[in-house]
Amino acid sequence: MPATLHHNITTVLTHNLLSAGDNVSNAKYISIANLHGNATANVDLFLNKGSDNYYLLKNFAIASETTLFLSKENNIVFNNTSSGFSLRIQVDNGDGSTAVPVDVIITKG
């Protein structure tokens, strides 16, 4: 099954954007759009392998109705083969109690 490259995140749970083995190792861009009208989205975007996490963004604040664009220059190129990393995201309002909806789009290179 091909990797899902478009995600609607609406809960505070950690979501897999790409699972190891999706083979999207050469992402060209990742956009994260805060859809909320007045709440800041605090974003953790990280690579995962086993019990190890490697953060691309940690508690990064994206203002309401704003989109963050990441590119290869932002270190988003990683090994996404079956022996590589998954890409995960967790989004909340800053204290972990409330979800802030975001859309994530991954563009392959």
C-alpha positions as CSV (number, residue, x, y, z in Angstrom):
1,M,0.0,0.0,0.0
2,P,1.5,3.4,-0.9
3,A,2.3,5.9,1.7
4,T,-0.3,8.5,2.7
5,L,1.1,11.9,2.0
6,H,-1.9,14.0,3.2
7,H,-2.9,14.0,6.8
8,N,-5.6,15.7,8.9
9,I,-4.4,15.7,12.5
10,T,-7.3,16.4,15.0
11,T,-6.2,14.7,18.2
12,V,-3.4,15.1,20.7
13,L,-2.3,11.5,20.1
14,T,1.1,10.9,18.3
15,H,0.5,10.1,14.6
16,N,2.6,8.2,12.2
17,L,3.0,10.4,9.1
18,L,5.3,7.9,7.4
19,S,6.0,4.4,8.7
20,A,9.3,2.7,8.2
21,G,9.1,1.0,4.9
22,D,7.0,3.6,3.1
23,N,10.1,4.5,1.1
24,V,9.6,8.2,1.0
25,S,13.2,8.9,1.9
26,N,13.6,12.0,-0.3
27,A,10.8,14.3,0.9
28,K,11.1,17.5,-1.0
29,Y,8.7,19.5,1.3
30,I,6.6,19.1,4.4
31,S,3.9,21.7,5.1
32,I,2.1,21.9,8.4
33,A,-0.9,24.2,8.4
34,N,-2.6,25.3,11.6
35,L,-6.3,25.3,10.8
36,H,-7.5,26.8,14.1
37,G,-8.9,30.4,14.0
38,N,-7.2,31.6,17.2
39,A,-5.1,28.8,18.9
40,T,-1.4,28.3,18.5
41,A,-0.4,24.7,17.5
42,N,2.6,23.4,19.4
43,V,4.2,20.8,17.1
44,D,6.6,17.9,17.8
45,L,7.8,16.5,14.5
46,F,10.3,13.6,14.9
47,L,12.0,10.6,13.4
48,N,11.5,7.3,15.3
49,K,13.3,4.0,15.2
50,G,12.5,1.5,18.0
51,S,12.5,3.4,21.3
52,D,14.6,6.3,20.0
53,N,13.1,9.7,18.8
54,Y,15.1,12.3,16.9
55,Y,13.3,15.7,16.8
56,L,13.1,17.9,13.7
57,L,10.8,20.2,15.7
58,K,10.2,20.2,19.4
59,N,7.4,22.4,20.9
60,F,7.5,24.5,17.8
61,A,4.7,27.1,17.9
62,I,2.7,27.6,14.7
63,A,0.4,30.6,14.9
64,S,-3.3,30.3,14.1
65,E,-4.1,30.1,10.4
66,T,-0.4,29.9,9.5
67,T,1.5,27.3,7.5
68,L,5.1,26.2,8.2
69,F,7.0,24.9,5.1
70,L,10.0,22.6,5.6
71,S,12.4,21.6,2.9
72,K,15.5,19.5,2.4
73,E,17.5,22.5,3.8
74,N,15.6,21.9,7.1
75,N,17.1,18.4,7.3
76,I,13.9,16.5,6.3
77,V,15.8,13.9,4.2
78,F,16.1,10.6,6.1
79,N,16.1,6.8,5.5
80,N,12.5,5.7,5.3
81,T,13.1,2.1,4.1
82,S,12.0,-0.8,6.2
83,S,15.3,-0.6,8.2
84,G,15.1,3.2,8.5
85,F,12.9,5.7,10.4
86,S,9.3,6.5,10.7
87,L,8.1,10.2,10.7
88,R,5.8,11.1,13.5
89,I,3.9,14.2,14.7
90,Q,2.2,15.3,17.9
91,V,0.3,18.5,18.1
92,D,-1.5,20.3,21.0
93,N,-2.3,23.7,22.5
94,G,1.0,23.8,24.5
95,D,-0.1,22.1,27.7
96,G,-1.1,18.8,26.1
97,S,-4.7,19.1,27.1
98,T,-6.4,20.1,23.8
99,A,-5.9,19.3,20.2
100,V,-5.3,22.0,17.6
101,P,-6.2,20.8,14.1
102,V,-3.4,20.8,11.5
103,D,-3.1,19.5,7.9
104,V,0.2,18.0,6.9
105,I,1.3,17.5,3.3
106,I,4.4,15.6,2.3
107,T,5.7,16.2,-1.2
108,K,8.1,13.6,-2.5
109,G,11.3,14.8,-4.2
